[in-house]
């Protein structure tokens, strides 16, 4: 991040003694540490832009100078006219120049506290280094925009004393994720050492993740590799899509385990771990996962499978029919290769049984 050419310590007495009728101003030359930011909350800070600008947009520049604050928090301060450039309120998009003078009153940091909640946790395996859980449906893994409670992490901090730490304190133990309605195997770190060792395995793709999915239709091939780059959907920010204009490599292998009239049971392995990867890739093949309404899947009712007239019934599958069945990882301490399996959840098993009864080819 850009700094002034000279490196002076924070001078808390600057401008205070000779101007008793004016607000004390702290002349800031270095980036603030978290402890210094805590001490200076509510005080007016003044500093000058250095000559080596990495970011010249005001909000991005401030993120570098005050890394213990989120960009959203700093943008809010700018929007409220709490940041002056050369004595005047500026917009977040203001382009800075070397030697510009910035002054602001340092806001309090957001309170980021995890509230323990008695959320059921289904433990497949536990030792002093790690957990492997069978995640249930309708459960977000960690707090995020719009979801501050009711997550798996809220349950973890309620049930377990020792979890790895995380830079933002809102994801203790979390080394990988599953979508909200995806069930199955999820590894959790109980120490910081276990966390980085497990995370490195996922980053280096030495883990093996195997999923079970029920999809619409029957693929032409018994097995295949889907190698299509993925990126954020061009118009819908919550979705992802196959993107040839800057998408990231995404590789999915599938195998047809059973064929039914109008449906198939697939085993899916992923080499990469992109957001929504399996869901997007299977939709790309025109075989969307059952009940995955974001990517073309439809909710399925018993009368549809049984070829009866429509009736008021509970759906066989009301959520995305995707299950993280098996996870293979090396133990973070012993390096032993370990394999974990989570049994098929009741809703998917019920639909599979119904398909076997009424739709066997």
SULTA-V837736 format. One record per helix or strand of 3 or more residues. SS is the DSSP state (H for helix, E for strand). FROM is the first residue (numbers start at 1). LEN is the number of residues. If there is no record, write none. Layout:
ss	from	len
SS	FROM	LEN
SS	FROM	LEN
//
This chain:
ss	from	len
E	25	3
H	34	6
E	44	5
H	58	8
H	71	9
E	83	3
E	101	5
E	123	4
E	130	6
H	152	8
E	183	7
H	192	12
E	208	9
E	223	5
E	230	3
E	240	3
E	251	10
E	263	8
H	277	8
H	293	3
H	302	4
E	315	3
E	322	9
E	337	5
H	346	13
//
